[in-house]
């Protein structure tokens, strides 16, 4: 993982909000980017100095052309480099010599095309290091700072607003702008097209944009992260104040191949990425049409207050049912309205209305849309309500029933805003007429209240606001995701640790593995079994035997009377199955108690670093595929959340005849596993399967730890 110096941060800030721009490769040809960039800056209202650089031209679009980079005035913030890829490394070194802070490299033909491109990108990286210039790209669509007009993409008429965007694909900006415009959304703050991330990465842009005044949310589209752990750390910090949303490309195997050919990215496991990004507070989008709409709403709407829930206010049972079903699918709980609230609603709406959450106005708004505002006012006064979600025809009654209702609907919009200001309760509107130019909707949007056409989108927003509120309530109980300084390596030799060494390592980390003994020969096996005084499992210890059961290296329910015979059977079976196996001895341990079989493991993800897995274990591992993940290190709260995401969680409270499991002990066990792998980067894999959990006992039956010290440098 890399960190930024103060100089690099300052350069990045100048790069994303430039006060002077040089166009290297400026052109008089309107078909070339070196001309289009100058025109885009002019048309976007950029008022700061622009310096075209071209040895052959004298004037472009009224601007004096400078013959060479070394003749530029000192202290230029950004160079847009519009030259062929092979010339880029040399141009970067010239920019560094001229004191230019940052560069945007448009050229493609780098690592996204294969070996030749990789060599050219390595030259570019060397030029970055030599020059000190911060570089966005190569293979980038450019950058935009909407407020200043620093438009180095060329897309015109980008509406100004609070959404920051970071992508690898230039087409995504066009898609997001179109989606925001269709949704009558709040507009955009800035855009960064990272391209190949040869220098500037997602985490840096996220940190910078999230900290800028005027940026209310950051929408990310990514096909690959150059430094996944750094992104998690940046996201965990940013999401404390600013919503961060991500739409990931390359989630499927076919998508990963496309991502590789398109941007040179290598996507990791989708299940791991989904879990650890959510752990960092990132709102994950699964559909492209969600990103702009949800980002716009989160940028303008405060989260649900911690400890409060969502109230649904509807003018029709169908819409209410769809909304509640979708909220439930997202894990959002409805508010329990108190008796005072229900009585006030009953008096307002009449006996036919449903006054439990969801609240159905039962036609009361058809002739008097103002009932919406009165009902919302009552709901906002309830201390259990942290968000009011209105679904149905809000604001469109003058279209649906009678044009004369338009004035009343305008008044309703103002009244519902007044109620929101009184109570401070967030408000979210879903209306079938949200896509139409309606004055009362514009009033709401101008005040920061989202008006959304789709129930699915509205619920997606409500769920995100609910999660943000919950995270705000326990922010001090979450991990920073920063890795500790590495501990003394367990081993510098790659391979699988023998099980006795693995068990001793667990014990040193405070991770119990139950009573066990190492026996170096048959006699010691008999002594160990006798000493435990109960039926035991006996397992071979051999560096050549990884899968012990398949090699005949395990015997169960061994007692003193047959211990020697069973040990000899193990030796004979292993020698027959693996003739060159070196048998170092045997592990003897009492048979595991009756309990819930769990999978607890860890891996060093190539993108995100050490990750702990938890789920159903034993024979259920492959059958259920019930597993979730957390980036290590993590906290006890995060371990409890991890447990609750699995099917295995349902079995922990005394399922059928199994004893209940102490969830706190299980969570602490998971935390210690996370701490171990976070402190030992040489541990590539740790597999405890099954782990038998019963009461306060958490006992790994098998321990497998893989050392790969040369494989990762995080």
KATAFEN-V165523 format. One record per backbone hydrogen bond with DSSP energy under -1.0 kcal/mol. CO is the residue of the C=O (numbers start at 0). NH is the residue of the N-H. If there is no record, write none. Layout:
co;nh
CO;NH
CO;NH
//
This chain:
co;nh
4;8
5;9
6;10
7;11
8;12
9;13
10;14
11;15
12;16
19;77
20;50
21;79
22;25
22;52
23;81
28;31
31;34
31;35
32;36
34;38
35;39
36;40
37;41
38;42
39;43
40;45
41;44
48;20
50;22
51;65
52;24
52;25
57;64
59;62
62;59
65;53
67;70
68;71
75;100
76;101
77;21
78;103
79;23
80;105
83;86
84;87
86;90
87;91
88;92
89;93
90;94
91;95
92;96
93;97
94;99
95;98
100;133
101;78
102;135
103;80
104;139
106;138
109;112
110;113
113;117
114;118
115;119
116;120
117;121
118;122
119;123
120;124
121;125
122;126
123;127
124;128
125;129
126;130
127;131
133;102
134;199
135;104
136;197
137;195
141;192
142;151
143;190
144;148
144;149
148;150
149;144
158;187
161;215
161;216
162;188
162;189
163;218
164;191
165;220
166;193
169;173
170;174
171;175
172;176
173;177
174;178
175;179
176;180
177;181
178;182
179;184
180;183
186;162
187;160
188;145
189;164
190;143
191;166
193;196
200;204
201;205
202;206
203;207
204;208
205;209
206;210
208;211
211;214
216;163
217;244
218;165
219;246
221;248
226;230
227;231
228;232
229;233
230;234
231;235
232;236
233;237
234;238
237;240
237;241
242;217
243;282
244;219
245;284
246;221
251;255
252;256
253;257
254;258
255;259
256;260
257;261
258;262
258;264
259;263
268;272
269;273
270;274
271;275
272;276
273;277
274;278
275;279
276;281
277;280
282;245
286;289
289;293
290;294
291;295
292;296
293;297
294;298
296;300
304;307
308;385
308;386
309;334
310;388
311;358
312;390
313;360
315;319
316;320
317;321
318;322
319;323
320;324
321;325
322;326
323;327
324;328
325;329
326;331
327;330
332;309
337;341
338;342
339;343
340;344
341;345
342;346
343;347
344;348
345;349
349;352
353;359
358;313
359;353
360;363
362;365
367;370
368;371
369;373
370;374
371;375
372;376
373;377
374;378
375;379
376;380
378;381
381;384
383;308
386;310
387;427
388;312
389;429
390;314
391;431
392;395
395;399
396;400
396;401
401;404
402;405
404;408
405;409
406;410
407;411
408;412
409;413
410;414
411;415
412;416
413;417
414;418
415;419
416;420
417;421
418;422
419;423
425;387
427;389
428;451
430;433
432;435
435;437
437;441
438;442
439;443
440;444
441;445
443;448
444;447
449;428
451;430
453;457
454;458
455;459
456;460
457;461
458;462
459;463
460;464
461;465
462;466
463;467
464;303
464;468
465;469
466;470
467;471
468;472
473;476
474;477
494;706
497;501
498;502
499;503
500;504
501;505
502;506
503;507
504;508
505;510
506;509
516;587
518;585
520;524
521;525
522;526
523;527
524;528
525;529
526;530
527;531
528;532
534;590
535;557
536;588
537;554
538;586
540;583
541;544
545;547
546;550
547;552
548;551
552;539
554;537
557;535
561;565
562;566
563;567
564;568
565;569
566;570
567;571
568;572
569;573
570;574
571;575
572;576
573;577
577;580
584;540
585;518
586;538
587;516
588;536
595;692
596;616
597;690
598;614
599;687
600;612
601;685
602;610
604;608
608;604
609;631
610;602
611;629
612;600
613;627
614;598
616;619
617;620
619;623
620;624
624;626
625;615
627;613
629;611
634;638
635;639
636;640
637;641
638;642
639;643
642;645
646;649
647;650
648;651
650;654
651;660
654;657
659;694
661;665
662;666
663;667
664;668
665;669
666;670
667;671
668;672
669;673
670;674
671;675
672;676
673;677
674;678
678;486
679;682
681;707
683;603
684;705
685;601
686;703
687;599
689;700
690;597
691;698
692;595
693;696
694;661
696;693
698;691
703;686
704;496
705;683
705;684
706;494
707;710
//
